[in-house]
Amino acid sequence: MLPIGASTYVITRRGPVTYTNGLPVRTAPTTFSVVASVQPLNGQDLIRAPEGLRRSDARKAYLYITDEVRTVLAAGVEADLMTVDGVVYEIYHIDPHNVFSPLPHQRAYLQAAQGTDGAEVGS
């Protein structure tokens, strides 16, 4: 049974980059499903967002998982991607796992992912 307002979403973990004949080659990504409730950010969330990440296309997701999710702000790794209604979002921050909640969850902050050319990833 899903929590009220929650749906199943796909998280994509980008594969690491390896080098073949001196050229970078991205390995295959992995995906896994999560149950989450996705909501727009409120004003306080936008104020707390890091400089450069305060955008109106940002979202907040309550992830009902205890697995580790990668974020933009983690050093040395590429953030996980979450697809919501056909739009690919990059996870830029995770609040710690709430162990006192009746439904253990993590609060993730998402922002529409951008490719190197400025276009949205996956569009």
N, C-alpha and C positions, 0 to 999 in steps of 0.2 A: 504494500500500500504506500502510495506517494504522499508526502506532506502536502497540505493545501497550497495550491499555486505552483507546485513544482512539476517539472517535466524532465525528460531524459535528454541530455546533450552529449555531444562528442567533443573530447579533448584530444588534440593532436600534439604529440611530442616530436619535435623536429629531430631528425637523425644528425649525428655529429658529422662534421666535415673531415674527410680523409684526403690524402694527396696521392694521386696516381700520375706518374711521370711528371711530377712537379706541378700538376694542376689540381685545384681544389675540386673535390667531388662530394656532393652531399649524399649520405646514406639514406636508406628508406626511413620514413617516419613511422611511428607507432601511434595507434589510437586506442582510447578506452572511453567507455561511457560513464557518465556521472548523472546523478539526480541532483537537480539544482532549481532554485527559484531565482530568476533574473529580474532585476528592477532597475529603473533609471536612478542615477545619483541624485541625492538631495543637495541643497546649498552647502551644508556643513561638509559633506563628502568632497565636494568640488574645492572648497577652501583648503582642506587637508591634503589634497592631491599634490604631488611634487610639481614644481615649476615645469612647464612644457607639457604636462599631462592633464591640464585642466581644460577638457574639451566637452562639448555638449553631447558627443556621441559615446561617452563613457557609460558603463553600466556597473552594477553591483550584483554579485551572484552569491547566494548562500549554497555552498557545495556540501551535500550530505555524504562526505567521504572522509576518511582519515589518512588517505595516501598523500604523499608529498606532491605538491604541484609547483612547477618551476615558474618564476616570475622574471620580469624585465630587470628588476632591481637586484637580482641575485648575481653575484660576480662570476664571470666566466662561463655562463650557460645561456642558451637562448630560451626565451620564455615559451611556455606552452600556449597553444592556440585553442580557443573555444568557439565553436560555431553556434550562433544563436540566430534563428530565423533567416538562415542563408548568409549572414554576415559573419566574417571571421574577426574575432577579437583576440587581442594579446592580453595575457594576465600580467598586470604590472605590480600588484601587491596582494599579499594574503595576510589576514589577521590570524593570530594563533588559533589553534583548535580549541573550541569551547567545550571543556569536559563537564561543565555543570549544567549544560542544556539537556532537556529531556531527549532532544534529537541532536546528537553530536554533529557539529558542522564547522566549516571554515567559511569566513567571509572573504570573497575574492573581488578585486577591483579589475575591471576590464576596459580596454580601449580598442577601438577599431584598428586593426593591424594595417600597417602601411608597408608597401614594397619599397625597394631601393629607388624606384622611379617616382615615388610619391603616390602611386595608385594603391587602392585598397587591395590587400592580399586576398586572393580567392574570388575576386569579382571579375 
